[in-house]
């Protein structure tokens, strides 16, 4: 009976000691976690919205490692108690997990921004003169890898393989659409050029037919103009490619006060008739 009583007292003392140790660890745990969360909030607000945090992976590692170092330095050591060792190890795991969670959310946002930047780089490179689709894709791929690697901390769960695959699929889709548009544009230009050539040939054939019908080897034009003396009546006629045109107009002669009623002192031809 005495042995059983002693064992009961020992078990109670162990439970009380473990509870006291856990309470002390909890106090240190909560204080360090609050301080780290404030640092994470400060890190998120240190750059404008929609902007990547430079070297985010290194900063995330530093925050996590610093918190763990503070806990190991400030929390009491478990000594030789297995119960206390289990409590201590559990607090270390929980602290790293709770700090990693908000950092990983920021990491995913970083990857989204990096993907958008790389996609924009690809479109700009593809739109350049003498652009190479392969070179544009390689440039975007290299940019994404470099910036994503910079944002990744030393943690196996932090990976950008899915975002990388999504980016490649988007780039391939955009490249295919660009090739299709280029093919359609080239085909339209070719058809327009063929249509212009056809119209030119038709015009040349019409001119040849007109020349054959008029019995002339080459087109010629005649223009005649005559003004009735001392009047505003002006007669003009033209003959061009087998077609004649006669025009009668009433136009005042502005040079009459200077040159006299007959235009020139002596007419160029009998009747003051001009021929061109």
Secondary structure, 3 states (H helix, E strand, C coil): CHHHHHHHHHHHHHHHHHHHHHHHHHHHHHHHHHHHHHHHHHHHCCCCCCCCCCCHHHHHHHHHHHHHHHHHHHCCCCCCCHHHHHHHHHHHHHHHHHHHHHHHHHHHHHHHHHHHHHHHHHHHHHHCCCCCHHHHHHHHHHHHHHHHHHHCCCCCCCCCHHHHHHHHHHHHHHHHHHHHHHHHHHHHHHHHHHHHHHHHHHHHHHHHHHHHHHCCCCCCEEEEEEECCCCCEEEEEEEECCEEEEEEEECCCCCHHHHCCCCCCCCCCCCCCEEC
